[in-house]
Each structure stands twice: as structure tokens, then as C-alpha cells.
Amino acid sequence: MVHTPVHASWLNQVEIFFSIVQRKVVSPNDFTGLDQVQDRLAALEHRYNQTTRPFQWKFTTADLDDLLTRIKRREQKEPDPRHEHQPVLPTAA
């Protein structure tokens, strides 16, 4: 079981987990057979499941609401320059 934060991209968490597998199991690369790879993976899984705890996020839904409110206020004060109309220049006749 892999504990993933509820507000994080699950794909990022999977990538982090496989990075751990790469560094802790695969990188030594001194295997004598597939059974040894399987044993190392099983040992990592057991150790990981014994020590892993759910992550307690400090960024709450109230913090998110506050952030979105501040962003909306800033957007209302500062018009987006990408949406401003360019002045029409007179053409030569």
C-alpha cells in the first residue's frame, strides 16, 4: 500500500515511489538472478509498509479558498494584458 496525500497528483507520488525503488533496490545492480531482485523488492515493500505513515497536509481547504479569493481580487484589479485591445493604426490612403 502506498499512502498518497489527498491534494497531490497521484502520478507524482508514484514517480517518487519508483525513484525510491530505483535508489534502494535496482541501483546496486549486482543481482545473481531474478529471485534476488524479487527478494529485494519484497524486503523493500515490507520495510516501506512498516514505516510509512499518511502525510498530514498543512494546506487546508480554508487556505485554498483564501488563496482563490486573493487571486480573484488581484485579477479584478489588474486587467490581463493579453486581453487588452491593440490600438488601430490609421492606414495610408
N, CA, C and O atoms as a Tinker XYZ file with bonds, in Angstrom:
   372  protein
     1  N      0.845000   -1.179000    0.000000    73     2
     2  CA     0.000000    0.000000    0.000000    64     1     3
     3  C      0.892000    1.244000    0.000000    63     2     4     5
     4  O      1.868000    1.314000    0.747000    81     3
     5  N      0.556000    2.208000   -0.828000    73     3     6
     6  CA     1.302000    3.453000   -0.894000    64     5     7
     7  C      0.379000    4.557000   -0.405000    63     6     8     9
     8  O     -0.692000    4.766000   -0.974000    81     7
     9  N      0.787000    5.271000    0.650000    73     7    10
    10  CA    -0.019000    6.372000    1.176000    64     9    11
    11  C      0.239000    7.615000    0.326000    63    10    12    13
    12  O      1.375000    8.077000    0.229000    81    11
    13  N     -0.802000    8.150000   -0.283000    73    11    14
    14  CA    -0.636000    9.352000   -1.098000    64    13    15
    15  C     -1.432000   10.496000   -0.487000    63    14    16    17
    16  O     -2.541000   10.276000    0.002000    81    15
    17  N     -0.895000   11.710000   -0.503000    73    15    18
    18  CA    -1.635000   12.859000    0.001000    64    17    19
    19  C     -2.886000   13.094000   -0.843000    63    18    20    21
    20  O     -2.888000   12.840000   -2.047000    81    19
    21  N     -3.939000   13.575000   -0.208000    73    19    22
    22  CA    -5.198000   13.755000   -0.931000    64    21    23
    23  C     -5.157000   14.934000   -1.894000    63    22    24    25
    24  O     -5.967000   14.982000   -2.820000    81    23
    25  N     -4.246000   15.888000   -1.712000    73    23    26
    26  CA    -4.203000   17.064000   -2.579000    64    25    27
    27  C     -3.081000   17.020000   -3.597000    63    26    28    29
    28  O     -2.902000   17.983000   -4.343000    81    27
    29  N     -2.321000   15.942000   -3.656000    73    27    30
    30  CA    -1.197000   15.858000   -4.584000    64    29    31
    31  C     -1.577000   15.008000   -5.785000    63    30    32    33
    32  O     -2.476000   14.170000   -5.723000    81    31
    33  N     -0.883000   15.243000   -6.851000    73    31    34
    34  CA    -1.078000   14.414000   -8.026000    64    33    35
    35  C     -0.636000   12.999000   -7.702000    63    34    36    37
    36  O      0.481000   12.791000   -7.231000    81    35
    37  N     -1.487000   12.043000   -7.944000    73    35    38
    38  CA    -1.137000   10.644000   -7.638000    64    37    39
    39  C      0.037000   10.193000   -8.501000    63    38    40    41
    40  O      0.832000    9.353000   -8.080000    81    39
    41  N      0.145000   10.744000   -9.697000    73    39    42
    42  CA     1.242000   10.352000  -10.572000    64    41    43
    43  C      2.585000   10.790000   -9.997000    63    42    44    45
    44  O      3.564000   10.048000  -10.078000    81    43
    45  N      2.639000   11.992000   -9.414000    73    43    46
    46  CA     3.871000   12.446000   -8.772000    64    45    47
    47  C      4.265000   11.498000   -7.649000    63    46    48    49
    48  O      5.444000   11.189000   -7.475000    81    47
    49  N      3.282000   11.037000   -6.889000    73    47    50
    50  CA     3.565000   10.135000   -5.779000    64    49    51
    51  C      4.089000    8.794000   -6.283000    63    50    52    53
    52  O      4.987000    8.207000   -5.678000    81    51
    53  N      3.532000    8.312000   -7.387000    73    51    54
    54  CA     4.006000    7.055000   -7.972000    64    53    55
    55  C      5.442000    7.216000   -8.457000    63    54    56    57
    56  O      6.268000    6.323000   -8.264000    81    55
    57  N      5.741000    8.349000   -9.084000    73    55    58
    58  CA     7.102000    8.605000   -9.552000    64    57    59
    59  C      8.084000    8.649000   -8.384000    63    58    60    61
    60  O      9.200000    8.141000   -8.497000    81    59
    61  N      7.685000    9.245000   -7.276000    73    59    62
    62  CA     8.540000    9.293000   -6.089000    64    61    63
    63  C      8.791000    7.880000   -5.577000    63    62    64    65
    64  O      9.920000    7.534000   -5.228000    81    63
    65  N      7.741000    7.066000   -5.531000    73    63    66
    66  CA     7.886000    5.698000   -5.047000    64    65    67
    67  C      8.853000    4.911000   -5.931000    63    66    68    69
    68  O      9.725000    4.210000   -5.417000    81    67
    69  N      8.711000    5.019000   -7.252000    73    67    70
    70  CA     9.608000    4.290000   -8.144000    64    69    71
    71  C     11.033000    4.836000   -8.092000    63    70    72    73
    72  O     11.985000    4.101000   -8.353000    81    71
    73  N     11.186000    6.109000   -7.761000    73    71    74
    74  CA    12.521000    6.663000   -7.553000    64    73    75
    75  C     13.176000    6.004000   -6.336000    63    74    76    77
    76  O     14.369000    5.702000   -6.356000    81    75
    77  N     12.397000    5.785000   -5.289000    73    75    78
    78  CA    12.898000    5.095000   -4.095000    64    77    79
    79  C     13.291000    3.665000   -4.460000    63    78    80    81
    80  O     14.351000    3.190000   -4.052000    81    79
    81  N     12.448000    2.982000   -5.219000    73    79    82
    82  CA    12.766000    1.614000   -5.650000    64    81    83
    83  C     14.064000    1.612000   -6.448000    63    82    84    85
    84  O     14.909000    0.738000   -6.250000    81    83
    85  N     14.231000    2.569000   -7.339000    73    83    86
    86  CA    15.450000    2.655000   -8.157000    64    85    87
    87  C     16.692000    2.804000   -7.276000    63    86    88    89
    88  O     17.687000    2.105000   -7.468000    81    87
    89  N     16.620000    3.725000   -6.306000    73    87    90
    90  CA    17.779000    4.001000   -5.468000    64    89    91
    91  C     18.059000    2.900000   -4.448000    63    90    92    93
    92  O     19.218000    2.608000   -4.152000    81    91
    93  N     17.005000    2.290000   -3.909000    73    91    94
    94  CA    17.195000    1.327000   -2.816000    64    93    95
    95  C     17.327000   -0.122000   -3.285000    63    94    96    97
    96  O     17.927000   -0.941000   -2.590000    81    95
    97  N     16.779000   -0.441000   -4.444000    73    95    98
    98  CA    16.762000   -1.839000   -4.886000    64    97    99
    99  C     17.546000   -2.038000   -6.177000    63    98   100   101
   100  O     18.415000   -2.908000   -6.240000    81    99
   101  N     17.259000   -1.261000   -7.189000    73    99   102
   102  CA    17.784000   -1.525000   -8.527000    64   101   103
   103  C     19.213000   -1.018000   -8.713000    63   102   104   105
   104  O     20.015000   -1.660000   -9.392000    81   103
   105  N     19.535000    0.127000   -8.116000    73   103   106
   106  CA    20.846000    0.747000   -8.352000    64   105   107
   107  C     22.050000   -0.118000   -8.004000    63   106   108   109
   108  O     23.036000   -0.074000   -8.740000    81   107
   109  N     22.034000   -0.899000   -6.932000    73   107   110
   110  CA    23.229000   -1.721000   -6.704000    64   109   111
   111  C     23.556000   -2.609000   -7.913000    63   110   112   113
   112  O     24.732000   -2.836000   -8.199000    81   111
   113  N     22.559000   -3.108000   -8.615000    73   111   114
   114  CA    22.715000   -3.836000   -9.871000    64   113   115
   115  C     23.727000   -4.978000   -9.791000    63   114   116   117
   116  O     24.467000   -5.229000  -10.741000    81   115
   117  N     23.752000   -5.658000   -8.664000    73   115   118
   118  CA    24.663000   -6.791000   -8.506000    64   117   119
   119  C     23.893000   -8.091000   -8.307000    63   118   120   121
   120  O     24.284000   -8.945000   -7.511000    81   119
   121  N     22.814000   -8.226000   -9.028000    73   119   122
   122  CA    21.938000   -9.383000   -8.879000    64   121   123
   123  C     22.545000  -10.615000   -9.540000    63   122   124   125
   124  O     23.163000  -10.537000  -10.602000    81   123
   125  N     22.350000  -11.756000   -8.877000    73   123   126
   126  CA    22.801000  -13.014000   -9.466000    64   125   127
   127  C     21.663000  -13.728000  -10.173000    63   126   128   129
   128  O     21.881000  -14.698000  -10.899000    81   127
   129  N     20.433000  -13.237000   -9.955000    73   127   130
   130  CA    19.277000  -13.842000  -10.609000    64   129   131
   131  C     18.009000  -13.073000  -10.283000    63   130   132   133
   132  O     18.006000  -12.188000   -9.428000    81   131
   133  N     16.934000  -13.423000  -10.974000    73   131   134
   134  CA    15.660000  -12.733000  -10.762000    64   133   135
   135  C     15.100000  -12.976000   -9.368000    63   134   136   137
   136  O     14.377000  -12.133000   -8.838000    81   135
   137  N     15.428000  -14.127000   -8.765000    73   135   138
   138  CA    14.960000  -14.394000   -7.406000    64   137   139
   139  C     15.518000  -13.373000   -6.424000    63   138   140   141
   140  O     14.835000  -12.974000   -5.481000    81   139
   141  N     16.752000  -12.955000   -6.644000    73   139   142
   142  CA    17.359000  -11.955000   -5.765000    64   141   143
   143  C     16.664000  -10.602000   -5.928000    63   142   144   145
   144  O     16.466000   -9.892000   -4.941000    81   143
   145  N     16.292000  -10.235000   -7.154000    73   143   146
   146  CA    15.556000   -8.993000   -7.396000    64   145   147
   147  C     14.213000   -9.061000   -6.672000    63   146   148   149
   148  O     13.813000   -8.111000   -5.999000    81   147
   149  N     13.530000  -10.179000   -6.815000    73   147   150
   150  CA    12.229000  -10.355000   -6.165000    64   149   151
   151  C     12.368000  -10.259000   -4.646000    63   150   152   153
   152  O     11.533000   -9.636000   -3.991000    81   151
   153  N     13.402000  -10.861000   -4.082000    73   151   154
   154  CA    13.609000  -10.813000   -2.631000    64   153   155
   155  C     13.871000   -9.387000   -2.153000    63   154   156   157
   156  O     13.337000   -8.963000   -1.129000    81   155
   157  N     14.698000   -8.647000   -2.903000    73   155   158
   158  CA    14.988000   -7.261000   -2.516000    64   157   159
   159  C     13.731000   -6.385000   -2.606000    63   158   160   161
   160  O     13.495000   -5.544000   -1.738000    81   159
   161  N     12.932000   -6.584000   -3.652000    73   159   162
   162  CA    11.692000   -5.820000   -3.779000    64   161   163
   163  C     10.730000   -6.145000   -2.644000    63   162   164   165
   164  O     10.098000   -5.245000   -2.091000    81   163
   165  N     10.614000   -7.420000   -2.293000    73   163   166
   166  CA     9.723000   -7.826000   -1.202000    64   165   167
   167  C     10.200000   -7.235000    0.124000    63   166   168   169
   168  O      9.385000   -6.798000    0.937000    81   167
   169  N     11.521000   -7.220000    0.347000    73   167   170
   170  CA    12.068000   -6.642000    1.581000    64   169   171
   171  C     11.794000   -5.144000    1.643000    63   170   172   173
   172  O     11.422000   -4.627000    2.697000    81   171
   173  N     11.973000   -4.441000    0.521000    73   171   174
   174  CA    11.677000   -3.005000    0.487000    64   173   175
   175  C     10.201000   -2.767000    0.758000    63   174   176   177
   176  O      9.846000   -1.878000    1.534000    81   175
   177  N      9.339000   -3.552000    0.127000    73   175   178
   178  CA     7.901000   -3.395000    0.331000    64   177   179
   179  C      7.539000   -3.594000    1.807000    63   178   180   181
   180  O      6.769000   -2.816000    2.372000    81   179
   181  N      8.085000   -4.616000    2.414000    73   179   182
   182  CA     7.789000   -4.883000    3.826000    64   181   183
   183  C      8.259000   -3.723000    4.705000    63   182   184   185
   184  O      7.508000   -3.227000    5.545000    81   183
   185  N      9.522000   -3.290000    4.501000    73   183   186
   186  CA    10.072000   -2.188000    5.300000    64   185   187
   187  C      9.290000   -0.898000    5.065000    63   186   188   189
   188  O      9.000000   -0.166000    6.011000    81   187
   189  N      8.952000   -0.619000    3.817000    73   187   190
   190  CA     8.215000    0.601000    3.468000    64   189   191
   191  C      6.840000    0.613000    4.131000    63   190   192   193
   192  O      6.418000    1.630000    4.680000    81   191
   193  N      6.146000   -0.516000    4.078000    73   191   194
   194  CA     4.810000   -0.601000    4.673000    64   193   195
   195  C      4.850000   -0.512000    6.192000    63   194   196   197
   196  O      3.876000   -0.079000    6.807000    81   195
   197  N      5.953000   -0.912000    6.806000    73   195   198
   198  CA     6.077000   -0.828000    8.264000    64   197   199
   199  C      6.360000    0.594000    8.735000    63   198   200   201
   200  O      5.969000    0.963000    9.843000    81   199
   201  N      7.030000    1.394000    7.915000    73   199   202
   202  CA     7.471000    2.721000    8.355000    64   201   203
   203  C      6.667000    3.876000    7.773000    63   202   204   205
   204  O      6.713000    4.981000    8.313000    81   203
   205  N      5.947000    3.657000    6.709000    73   203   206
   206  CA     5.228000    4.734000    6.039000    64   205   207
   207  C      3.985000    5.133000    6.824000    63   206   208   209
   208  O      3.252000    4.286000    7.334000    81   207
   209  N      3.767000    6.429000    6.907000    73   207   210
   210  CA     2.587000    6.967000    7.584000    64   209   211
   211  C      1.910000    7.974000    6.654000    63   210   212   213
   212  O      2.578000    8.610000    5.840000    81   211
   213  N      0.600000    8.122000    6.769000    73   211   214
   214  CA    -0.077000    9.133000    5.933000    64   213   215
   215  C      0.500000   10.525000    6.204000    63   214   216   217
   216  O      0.820000   10.873000    7.341000    81   215
   217  N      0.621000   11.290000    5.158000    73   215   218
   218  CA     1.160000   12.642000    5.252000    64   217   219
   219  C      0.061000   13.581000    5.726000    63   218   220   221
   220  O     -1.057000   13.540000    5.211000    81   219
   221  N      0.365000   14.417000    6.692000    73   219   222
   222  CA    -0.609000   15.385000    7.205000    64   221   223
   223  C     -0.366000   16.734000    6.532000    63   222   224   225
   224  O      0.591000   17.438000    6.854000    81   223
   225  N     -1.244000   17.080000    5.599000    73   223   226
   226  CA    -1.107000   18.349000    4.889000    64   225   227
   227  C     -1.454000   19.505000    5.793000    63   226   228   229
   228  O     -2.385000   19.419000    6.594000    81   227
   229  N     -0.702000   20.600000    5.666000    73   227   230
   230  CA    -0.983000   21.805000    6.437000    64   229   231
   231  C     -1.849000   22.771000    5.636000    63   230   232   233
   232  O     -2.440000   23.688000    6.206000    81   231
   233  N     -1.931000   22.580000    4.341000    73   231   234
   234  CA    -2.710000   23.452000    3.465000    64   233   235
   235  C     -4.150000   22.937000    3.461000    63   234   236   237
   236  O     -4.446000   21.899000    2.869000    81   235
   237  N     -5.034000   23.670000    4.123000    73   235   238
   238  CA    -6.419000   23.219000    4.296000    64   237   239
   239  C     -7.309000   23.747000    3.180000    63   238   240   241
   240  O     -6.880000   24.559000    2.360000    81   239
   241  N     -8.539000   23.285000    3.158000    73   239   242
   242  CA    -9.496000   23.810000    2.176000    64   241   243
   243  C     -9.781000   25.284000    2.444000    63   242   244   245
   244  O    -10.051000   26.039000    1.509000    81   243
   245  N     -9.725000   25.706000    3.710000    73   243   246
   246  CA    -9.902000   27.132000    4.030000    64   245   247
   247  C     -8.748000   27.943000    3.439000    63   246   248   249
   248  O     -8.956000   29.041000    2.923000    81   247
   249  N     -7.527000   27.396000    3.519000    73   247   250
   250  CA    -6.375000   28.076000    2.904000    64   249   251
   251  C     -6.557000   28.190000    1.393000    63   250   252   253
   252  O     -6.224000   29.219000    0.805000    81   251
   253  N     -7.078000   27.150000    0.766000    73   251   254
   254  CA    -7.328000   27.170000   -0.671000    64   253   255
   255  C     -8.374000   28.226000   -1.018000    63   254   256   257
   256  O     -8.191000   28.996000   -1.961000    81   255
   257  N     -9.462000   28.266000   -0.265000    73   255   258
   258  CA   -10.499000   29.273000   -0.508000    64   257   259
   259  C     -9.927000   30.681000   -0.390000    63   258   260   261
   260  O    -10.235000   31.552000   -1.204000    81   259
   261  N     -9.094000   30.902000    0.624000    73   259   262
   262  CA    -8.469000   32.211000    0.816000    64   261   263
   263  C     -7.567000   32.557000   -0.365000    63   262   264   265
   264  O     -7.601000   33.682000   -0.864000    81   263
   265  N     -6.768000   31.605000   -0.809000    73   263   266
   266  CA    -5.880000   31.832000   -1.945000    64   265   267
   267  C     -6.668000   32.173000   -3.210000    63   266   268   269
   268  O     -6.323000   33.115000   -3.923000    81   267
   269  N     -7.714000   31.415000   -3.485000    73   267   270
   270  CA    -8.521000   31.680000   -4.679000    64   269   271
   271  C     -9.199000   33.042000   -4.615000    63   270   272   273
   272  O     -9.322000   33.720000   -5.636000    81   271
   273  N     -9.638000   33.449000   -3.432000    73   271   274
   274  CA   -10.248000   34.775000   -3.257000    64   273   275
   275  C     -9.232000   35.871000   -3.547000    63   274   276   277
   276  O     -9.541000   36.846000   -4.232000    81   275
   277  N     -8.015000   35.710000   -3.023000    73   275   278
   278  CA    -6.970000   36.715000   -3.274000    64   277   279
   279  C     -6.601000   36.781000   -4.746000    63   278   280   281
   280  O     -6.371000   37.869000   -5.274000    81   279
   281  N     -6.540000   35.641000   -5.418000    73   279   282
   282  CA    -6.237000   35.626000   -6.856000    64   281   283
   283  C     -7.328000   36.344000   -7.629000    63   282   284   285
   284  O     -7.042000   37.144000   -8.520000    81   283
   285  N     -8.580000   36.059000   -7.289000    73   283   286
   286  CA    -9.703000   36.698000   -7.993000    64   285   287
   287  C     -9.673000   38.211000   -7.788000    63   286   288   289
   288  O     -9.910000   38.968000   -8.729000    81   287
   289  N     -9.381000   38.659000   -6.551000    73   287   290
   290  CA    -9.301000   40.098000   -6.275000    64   289   291
   291  C     -8.195000   40.749000   -7.100000    63   290   292   293
   292  O     -8.388000   41.833000   -7.651000    81   291
   293  N     -7.048000   40.098000   -7.188000    73   291   294
   294  CA    -5.922000   40.651000   -7.943000    64   293   295
   295  C     -6.271000   40.725000   -9.431000    63   294   296   297
   296  O     -5.939000   41.706000  -10.097000    81   295
   297  N     -6.940000   39.695000   -9.954000    73   295   298
   298  CA    -7.312000   39.704000  -11.370000    64   297   299
   299  C     -8.298000   40.823000  -11.676000    63   298   300   301
   300  O     -8.265000   41.393000  -12.767000    81   299
   301  N     -9.171000   41.142000  -10.736000    73   299   302
   302  CA   -10.134000   42.227000  -10.958000    64   301   303
   303  C     -9.446000   43.587000  -10.938000    63   302   304   305
   304  O     -9.867000   44.501000  -11.647000    81   303
   305  N     -8.393000   43.733000  -10.135000    73   303   306
   306  CA    -7.666000   44.999000  -10.054000    64   305   307
   307  C     -6.732000   45.197000  -11.236000    63   306   308   309
   308  O     -6.564000   46.318000  -11.716000    81   307
   309  N     -6.125000   44.118000  -11.707000    73   307   310
   310  CA    -5.137000   44.199000  -12.784000    64   309   311
   311  C     -5.664000   43.475000  -14.009000    63   310   312   313
   312  O     -5.664000   42.244000  -14.041000    81   311
   313  N     -6.117000   44.217000  -15.028000    73   311   314
   314  CA    -6.604000   43.545000  -16.238000    64   313   315
   315  C     -5.475000   42.752000  -16.905000    63   314   316   317
   316  O     -4.309000   43.147000  -16.870000    81   315
   317  N     -5.840000   41.669000  -17.489000    73   315   318
   318  CA    -4.881000   40.797000  -18.186000    64   317   319
   319  C     -4.440000   41.478000  -19.471000    63   318   320   321
   320  O     -5.279000   41.742000  -20.332000    81   319
   321  N     -3.147000   41.774000  -19.635000    73   319   322
   322  CA    -2.683000   42.477000  -20.850000    64   321   323
   323  C     -2.898000   41.657000  -22.114000    63   322   324   325
   324  O     -2.923000   42.221000  -23.208000    81   323
   325  N     -3.050000   40.364000  -21.998000    73   323   326
   326  CA    -3.291000   39.539000  -23.192000    64   325   327
   327  C     -4.674000   39.797000  -23.781000    63   326   328   329
   328  O     -4.911000   39.517000  -24.956000    81   327
   329  N     -5.580000   40.325000  -22.977000    73   327   330
   330  CA    -6.948000   40.541000  -23.455000    64   329   331
   331  C     -7.236000   41.998000  -23.807000    63   330   332   333
   332  O     -8.340000   42.334000  -24.238000    81   331
   333  N     -6.235000   42.860000  -23.621000    73   331   334
   334  CA    -6.457000   44.256000  -23.982000    64   333   335
   335  C     -6.377000   44.395000  -25.500000    63   334   336   337
   336  O     -5.604000   43.703000  -26.163000    81   335
   337  N     -7.199000   45.313000  -26.043000    73   335   338
   338  CA    -7.216000   45.536000  -27.489000    64   337   339
   339  C     -6.057000   46.421000  -27.890000    63   338   340   341
   340  O     -5.744000   47.396000  -27.207000    81   339
   341  N     -5.421000   46.082000  -28.996000    73   339   342
   342  CA    -4.348000   46.887000  -29.522000    64   341   343
   343  C     -4.962000   48.080000  -30.262000    63   342   344   345
   344  O     -5.995000   47.926000  -30.914000    81   343
   345  N     -4.353000   49.257000  -30.175000    73   343   346
   346  CA    -4.900000   50.407000  -30.890000    64   345   347
   347  C     -4.848000   50.167000  -32.403000    63   346   348   349
   348  O     -3.910000   49.561000  -32.921000    81   347
   349  N     -5.857000   50.647000  -33.078000    73   347   350
   350  CA    -5.932000   50.506000  -34.520000    64   349   351
   351  C     -5.172000   51.683000  -35.131000    63   350   352   353
   352  O     -5.508000   52.841000  -34.881000    81   351
   353  N     -4.152000   51.384000  -35.927000    73   351   354
   354  CA    -3.383000   52.442000  -36.568000    64   353   355
   355  C     -4.027000   52.835000  -37.885000    63   354   356   357
   356  O     -4.536000   51.981000  -38.611000    81   355
   357  N     -4.006000   54.122000  -38.195000    73   355   358
   358  CA    -4.591000   54.553000  -39.487000    64   357   359
   359  C     -3.767000   53.999000  -40.654000    63   358   360   361
   360  O     -2.541000   53.912000  -40.581000    81   359
   361  N     -4.438000   53.645000  -41.684000    73   359   362
   362  CA    -3.748000   53.122000  -42.865000    64   361   363
   363  C     -3.489000   54.253000  -43.847000    63   362   364   365
   364  O     -4.245000   55.222000  -43.905000    81   363
   365  N     -2.429000   54.126000  -44.608000    73   363   366
   366  CA    -2.104000   55.149000  -45.624000    64   365   367
   367  C     -3.071000   55.007000  -46.776000    63   366   368   369
   368  O     -3.343000   53.898000  -47.236000    81   367
   369  N     -3.597000   56.139000  -47.249000    73   367   370
   370  CA    -4.566000   56.103000  -48.337000    64   369   371
   371  C     -3.919000   56.406000  -49.654000    63   370   372
   372  O     -4.592000   56.419000  -50.685000    81   371
